[in-house]
Amino acid sequence: GTSTNESVFEYLSKSPQYSGILDELEGAISVGFVVEDGVHVYKFAHDKVREAAYNLIPDSDKEQFHYNLGKTLSTVCSGGGQDDEDTSLLIASQLNHGKESFKKDNLCMTAAMLNMKAGKKALDGCHYKTAYSYLDTAQSLLSDDNWESHYDLNLRLHFLLARAANSSCKYDEAELILQTTCEKARCFEDKVPSYYLLVTMFLSQGKVVEAYTTGSSILSQLGETVPEVEAVTLEMAGGMVLETCGMYAEVAGDDWLAKKMEDDTVINILNFFSVMATAAYFCKPMHMVAYFVCKSVQLSLRKGVCQHTPLALMQLSFIAIRFDNASFVSGIAKNAMVLSEKFNLSNRMAEIRLHFYMGAGHLESFQFGASQLRKGFGSGLTSGDANTAFYCAIQGTFFSIISGEKELSLLLQEIDYYLHLLKTYKSEMTRKYLLCYRETVSILIDKGEATAIDAKLSHEDVSDPGNKLLEVFYFHEVFRNYWLGYPERSKYYIKKYGEIVVPRYFEVYVVKFYSALNILDMLKKKMNITKSEEVDEIIASMKIAASHAGPNFKNKLELLEAEQYGVDNYPGKAMASYSAAIESARKNNYIHEQGLACEKAGFYCKRMRYTEKSLEYFKKARKCYEEWGSAMKVDFIQRELDKFI
């Protein structure tokens, strides 16, 4: 390597061949060939010095030199009990230069053990391809009959190899390794980790039905019956959520967090309930998600906490959060974060934060959530959890779209980057989500005239009523058609969206916002006056939303109030509310809705014959839309400005 720890020289000095190496090291330091690179770490003073030293070894002897060095280190380290993961990585890298000599030198088992330790070290350091190389070498040194004589070694090695293969996007190979592991395992308990990895692999690839089916089978073998969807009614799931929150409230103030879950079977059940909730989210009605989440949290409430409890609690906050219980549920999310730190779950923080921003995180700025989920994407990929990484990408992109968090052309580039990565990670479910989002952004930029691509989310992709994509499709049709200026189409999809049994709670308020704007536009034309009561109801609900999540809803409330005051002929109040909506949107960087408020104010002033004010507002709207990156809206406003000439 480029640098070497002093301990390696000390190990080598214990062998006859390298007994004088410490003196040689001192000599190299004294003449400046070697320098310190940290505490007790040394490196060559320059790459050219290192190259010159290495070239002293004839090319024909280099492989044998590395192999002999590895054998020497293996002998002195194993004899002194110092073959830990750090030294194993070095020893394995040297030994592997002479793989063809392992059998002759009776080193197959030693090399397998060292390569497994080296692979585990690389896996823990998120070096997945390196880990796979070491672990694959270890596996190649063991024959099938080794399962009988070295069962524990094979069980551990195959699981690690499957993890490395999965994190290196070798999904088919990982699945075959896990199948072999489950066939060779002596008892069901030894198979459970492999089955869990298999389920998460299915989720990573968007194979949500396979994930759900496999998870159901494992839970049955763990003694838990998974009910059919028809057996879990919406009312039953709602009752379970209330019951679970009640159970939590009873123990939240005592030492429940200090009570540790000890039963491995219960821990496995809890873990599978949580992953089943994720699978159900994409292929079953929302009340099935609630069922699995409540079952997992109730296990912790009764049996104590474990490393899977933080995620279960965060999932509970996701399904339970409402504006009328926001404070209570935010407390659940906070405790989930505290527990994650207690269990040092740095490798699962992306997953925990993802569920936070799917639930309690909606009370914070959508824009802040988008930036945090972008970080979650990066940390998820780094930790080998592509499943969570791309869910972060999906949720973060959604937040960015609805909040105007990023200039549209830059957001389009980001989506295209995700789609490019999916050529390697191969999750068709994620790809469909991102194609839907991409089409929305492309339409907002230029109606898709220059930015569209052939690949799109088709209607066939969302025709199944149980498909989560149906909800996504309807929401984006509402959003797109409103901004395109097609109120009837937007109204149609608002109705279709409302027919979904349990749409995501906070998204409903965004849809309500566009619904109210559509109704108010009709009222301005003296159409459907009976709808004014519906606007009153939406404004009342928006006041509640704004009181809990002001950054996301305050400007929306003020714009609806301004439009209603305009319809009801209260010009003073209308103008004040338009100004308030513009300022709130500006303050929270909702550039697209700042532009919308300016646009609406411009049209109101035009109707009221406040010509100068109208011109001023339209110019401000154009500037906002330019900053947002929507040429479509800029062109629309420019046509209005041209009428003033």
N, C-alpha and C positions, 0 to 999 in steps of 0.2 A: 504493500500500500504506500501512500504518500507520506504517512507518519506512523510511528510505532511506539507503543507504550514501553516504558522501562521494564515492566514486569516480564515482557517477552524476552528481553535480553537476559534477565535473571533466570528464567526457565531454561533457556538454551545453555547458560553457563553451567548448569548441573549435569550436562552431558559431556562425555569425553571429547567428542568432536568439536564442541564449541566452548570448551572450558575457559578459553582466554578472551571470549567475546566482549566482556565488560572493559578489559584493558584496551581492546581495539576500538571500542566505542569512545573511550576517553581520548585516544589518540586522534580519532577522526574529528572530534569536537575541537581539540587543541589546534589543529591545522585549518579549521574553518570549513571542513567538508560537511559536517553535520551541525545542526543548531537545534536549540530547544524550541518546541512548538506547543507551549503550555507546560503545566506542571508534570514533570516526569514523562514527557512525550517528546520524541525526537524525529527530525526529518532531515533530508539532504538540503544543503544550503540553496541549491538551485536544481531545476529539472535536468539541466545538462550534466550536473554532477551525478545525479541519480542514474541518468542514462549511461554515462561513462562507466560507472561502477557495475551496472547490470551487464554491460557489453564485455566485461572481463570474463564472463561465463560464456564459453562457446555455445553457439546456437543449438548444436546437437546435444548439449548437456543440460539445457535449461529445464526441460520437463522433469528430468531425473533429479535435478537440484531441488526443485520445488517439492517433489514427492518425498525426497529424503528429509528435507526440512520439516515437512508435515509429520513424517514418521517420528522424527526426533522429538518434536513438540508434543506429539500424542503420547509418547512413552513417558517423558518427564512430567507432563501435566497430569496424566491419569494416575501415575504413581504417587503424586503428591496430593491428589484429590482436588486439582485446580482446573479441571476441564469444565468450566462454567460456559455460559452461552457466549460471552465475549471472546474467550480464547477458542471456543469451538468454531466460531466463524472463521478465524484466521487459520486454524489447523485444517478444517475441511477444505478451505480454498486452496491450500497447498497440497493436501493429499489427492485432491481430485485431478491433479495433473498426471497422476499415474493410475487411473481407474483400472486399466488393464492388468495391473499387478496386484490388485486387492486379493483375488482368489489365491494366487500363488503365495502371497505373504500372509495368508490367513487373516486378512484385515476387513473382510466384508462386514461383519457385525460391528466392529469398531467404527468403520467409516460410515455405516448406516446411522449409528447413534450420533456421531459428530455432525453429519449432514442434517439430521433431524433437529438437533440443537441449533445449528446455524440457520436453518430454515425458520425455526420458531423466532429466533432473534430478528431476522430480516422481516418476518411477518409482523412482529410487534412494532418494528420501526417503519411500517407501511411501505416496505420495498417488496412489492408483491411478485414481480417477475423474478427477482433474485431469490426470494423465498421459494417460489415454485421450482426453480432450477435445483436448489439444494435438496428440497423435499422429494423431488422426482428422482434425483440421484439416490437418495436413501431408499426409496421404494424399489428402485431397480436392483438393489443389492439384496433384497429379501425375496425368497421364493415363496410360493403359495403355502408350502407345508410349514413355513415359519409362523403362520397364524396359530398353530397348535403349540409350538414350542416357545413362541414369544408373542403371546396374545396381546398383552397390554401395550407393548411397543407398536405392534401393527395397528391396533385400534387408534392409538394417539396419532401415529404417523399418517394414516389414511385420512383422518379428520382434518389434520393440519394441511395436508396436500389438497384436499377438496376446498378448504378455505382459500388457499393461495390460488388455485385454479379459478375459483369463482371471482376473486378480486382481480384476476388477470383477464377476465372476460372469456375464459375457457369454460363456458357453461355446460356444454355437452360432456366434456371430460369430467368436470366436477360432479355432474349427475351420475356418471358411470362409477366414479370412485365411491360416491355415497351409497349407490346400490350394492356394490361389493361389500362395503362396510356393514350394511344392514344384513346382508346374507351371511356374513362370517361372524357377526356379533353373537355372543352366547346367550344374552338375555335382553329383554326389551329395554331395560334401563340404559344399557350401553348403546342402544340404537337412537335414543331420544335426541341427543345433540345433532346427530346426522339428519334426522327427520326435520328438526327445526331449521337447520341450514338449508335443507332442500326447499322448505316452504318459503324462506326468505329469498332464495334464488328464483323461485317461480314469480314472486312479487317483483323482483328486480327486472324480470323479462316481460312484465305485464301479463303473465299467465295467472290471472287472479282466480279463475275458476279452479285450476289445478291446485293453487295454493289453498283455497277454501276446502276443497275435497280432501286433500292430504291432511290438513290441519284437523278436520272433523274426524278423520279416521284415527289419528293419534290421540285426540282427546277421548274418543271412545275406549281406546286401549288403556288410557289412564284412569278410566272409570267414570268419565263425564259424558253424558248423553247430549248430543247437539240436536236441538229440536228442528223440525222442518220450519221453513219460513212462515207457513200458514198457521203454525201453532203459536207463534209469537205475534200477538196483535199490537197495534200502535198503543192502545190503552195499557196493555200489560207492560210494554217497554217504558212508557211514561211513569207507571207506578214503580217500576224497578229503579228508575233514576231518582225519584223522590225518596224511595226507601234507602238507597245507597247514600244520598246526600244527608238524610237523617241519621244514618248510622255514623257517617263521618263526623257530623256535628256533635254527636254524643261523646266521641273519643278524642276529638281534635285538641281539647284543652288539657288532656292528661298526658301520660308518658307513653302513649301508643307508638310514637315514632321510635322509641327506644326498645320496643318489643321486637325481637328478631325472629323471622320465620326459620324454622329448623328442618321441616319435612321436605326432602328433595322432591317427592312426588307432587306435593302442593306447589312447590316453586315451579316445577315444569308445567303444571296445569295453568298457573297464573300466566306464565310466559306465552303459552299457546293461546290462551284467551285473548291476550293483547294482540298477537299477530293475526288471529282470526278476525278481530275487529278491523284491522287494516284491510284484510282481504274482502271482508263484507262491505266495507265502504265503497268499493269499486264494483261489486257485482250483486249486492243484495240491498233491500230497502234499509233506510237509516235506522229503523227500530231494531234491526238485527245487530247493527253496530252497537247500539245502546245496550242490547242484551249482553254481548260479550264483554263490553267495558265494565258494566255493573257486576258481572260475575267475577271478573279479575279483581276489582277494587274490594268487593265484599270478602274475597278470600284474604286479602291483606288486613282488612279491618278485623277479621276474626282470628287470623293465625299469626299476624305480625308482619313486619316489613322485610323485604329482600331487595336484591339489586334490580328486580323488575317492577317494583312498586312505583318508583317515580314516573315511569312511562304510563302505567295504569292510571295514576292520579291525573296526569296531564291529559290523557284521553278522556277521563271523566269531565275535566274542565271544558273540554271541547264539546262534548255532547250535552252538557248541562247548562252552559252559559246562556243567560238571558239578561236583558237590561234590568229586570226586576230582582235578579239575584247576583248581579255583577260583583258586588263586594265580597259576598260569601265564596263564589266560585273562584275569584281572583286569589283568595286565601288558599284554596286547594292548589292552584297552580304554583303559588309561592312555596308551599310546603313541598311540592314535587321538586322544585329547584333545590331546596335545602337538602332533601334526601339524596338527590343526584350528587351533590357535593360530598355528602357523608359516605356514599358508596364509591366515590371517585370515578364517576362514569364519564370520563372525558371522551371515551370512544363512542358514547351514545348521546352526547350532548346535541348533535345535529338533529337526531330523531326527537329528542325531548323538546327542543326549541321549535321544531316544525309543528308539533302538536300544540305548543303554546300559541303560535301565530295562527293556527287554525281555530283557536278558541278564544281564551282570555286576551290574547294579543290583539284582537280586533278592537279592544278598547284603546289601544295606542294608535299612533298615526300609521295608516297603511303604508306610507312612504318609508317610515322607519322600519316597518316589518319587511318591506321589499329589500332594503339594504342588508338587514340581518339574515334574511333567508338566502340572499346571494352568498353571504359568508358560509351559511349552512351547507350550500351546494359544494363549495370548495372543501370544507372540512369533511363532508360526507364522502366525497371522492377520495380524499387523502387517506381516510380511515378504512377504505375498501368497502364502504356501504353505499354502493351505487343506487340502491333502492331509495334510501332516504335522500341522497343527493338530488336525484331528479324530482322527487316529490317537493323538495325545497325549491327547485327551479320552477315547477308548476305553480306552486302557491305564490312564490315571489313575483313571477311574471304577471299573475293575475292582479296582485296588489299594485304592481307598477302600472298596469293598463288602466285600472279604475281610478287611480289617484294622480295620474299624470306625472309620476315620479321621475321618468326618464324621457329625454327627447326621443320622438318616435323612431327616427332612423337608427339611432343607437340601440333602442330596444329591439328593433327588427334584427340588427346584427347579432345581438345577444341571443335571440331565439334561434337564429340560423346556426350559431355556434353550438347551442344545445343539440339541435337536429343533426349537426355534423358528428358530434360525439356519439349520438345514438346509432350511428352506423357501426360503431364498435360495441356499445353496451346493449343494443338490440332490445329495447323495451317498446313494443308496439303500442301499448296503452299510453305511455308517456308521449310517444310520437304523435298520437292522435290529439291529445290535449294541446301540445305545442303547435300543431298545424292549425287548430282552431284559433289559438291565440294569435298566431302569425297572420292569419287571414284578417282578423280584426284590426291589427296594427297596419297591415297593408291597405285596408280600406280607409282607415283614418288618415293615412298619409296622402294617398292620391286615388282613392277608390279602386286600388289595385291595378291601375293602368300600367305602371312601370315596375311595380314592386311585387306583384303577385307571382306565385309559382304554380306549377301544374298540380302538385300534391295538395290535397285539401281534405278536411274532415267531411266525408260524404254522409248523406242522410241514412244510408244503410248502416253506417257505423253507430247510429244512435236510435235505430228503430226499436230495439228491445226496451220495453218500459223499465226493466230493472237495471239498465245500463246507466252508470253515473254520467256518462258523456251526454246523455239526453238533457240533463239539467244544465250542463256546461253549454251545450249547443243553444238551448232556449235563451239562456242568459245573454250570450254574446249576440244573438239575433236581436234581442231587445236593445242592447247597447249600440250595436252597429247601426241599426235602422233609425234609432233616434238621432244619432249624429249625422247620418246621411240625409235627414230631413224627410223620412218616410214614416209619418205618424201612424198610419193605418197598419203597416207591417209591424211596427213596434208594438202597437196595441194588441195585435193578434198574438205575438209571442209572449207578451205579458200575461195574456189569458192562458196560454199553453204552460207557461212557467208556473202559474198559480195552481194548475191542476196536478202538479207534482205533489205527492203526499206530504213529504217533509223536506222542502228545499233548505239549503243551508241558511241558518238564522240571520246572520248579518247581511248576506247578499240580498235578502228580501227587502231590506231598507233601501238599497241602491235601486232595485227594481221599482219600489214604491215611488222613489224620487222621479224617475222617468215617466212612470204612470201618471203622477200628478201633473207634471209638465205638459204631457199630452192632453189631459183633461182641461187644463187651464187654457191651452191653445184653442180647444173647441169652444170653451166658454167665451173667449174673446170674440168668436164668430157667432155668438148667440146660439150655439149648437149644444144640445143635450144638457140643458140647464139643471136637470135633476141630478147630474153628477157632482154638483157643488158640494153636497154632503160628503161624498167620498174624498174630496180634496180636504175638507175639514178633518176627516178621520186620519188621513195620511199626515197632515201637518201636526196633529196632536201626537201621533206616534213618532214623528221626526223630532219633536221637542224632547221626548224621552231619550231618543237616540243621541241627540246633541248634548244632553245633560251628562251622559256617561262617556261618550266618545266624541268630544267636541271637534278635534282636528279633522275627523272624517265626515261629520254631519252638520256642523254649525252653519257653514256657508250654504249647504243645501236647504236647510230650514229657512234661512233668511231669503234665499232666492224664491222659494215657494211662497213665502209671505209677501214678498214684493210683487210677484205675479198676481197673487190673490187680491192684494190691495188695488192693483191696477184694474183688475176686472170689476171690483166693487166700487171703483171711482173714488179712491182716496189718494190723490196724487202726492200729497205731502208724505204720507206714510210709505207709499210705493217708492218714492225717490230715496227716502232714508233707508229703506230695506235693501234696495239695490246697492247703495253705497256700502252698507254693512256686509252684504254678501260678497261684494268685490274685495273688500278689505280682509274678511275672514279667509277667503280663498287665497289671497296674496300672502297673508301671514303664514299659512300652512303649506304654501308652495303647490297648491292645486291649480296649476297654470291653466289647464283646460277648462276648469269650472270658473276660474276668474274670467277667462275669455267668454264663457257662456253667459255669465252674469252681465258682463259689459254688452254683449250682443243683445240680450233680452232688454237691458236698460235702453240701448239704442233704439230698438223697435218701439218700446213704450214711448220714449220721447218723440219719436217720429209720429206716432198716432196722436200724441198730445200737441204736436206742432212746436215742440221745443227744438228747433232746427239745429242750433249751434251745439246744444247738449247732445243731440242725437249723433251728429257728426263726430263729436269728441269721443263718445262711447264706442262708436264703430271703429274708430282709429285705435282705441285701446284694445278692442277685441281682436283686431287684425294683428297687433303686436303680440298679444298673448298666444294666438294661434301660430304665429311664426315661430315663437319660442318653443311651443309644443312640438312643432315640426309637422303640422297638418296643412299641407298645400290645399287639400280639399276645402277646409274651412276658411283658409286665407282667400281662396278664389271666391267663395260664397260672400264673404264680407266685402271683398273688393267690388263685387257687382253692386252691392248696396251703396258703397262709397261713390261709385261712378254715377249714381243717380243724383248726387248732390252737385255735379258739375253743370 
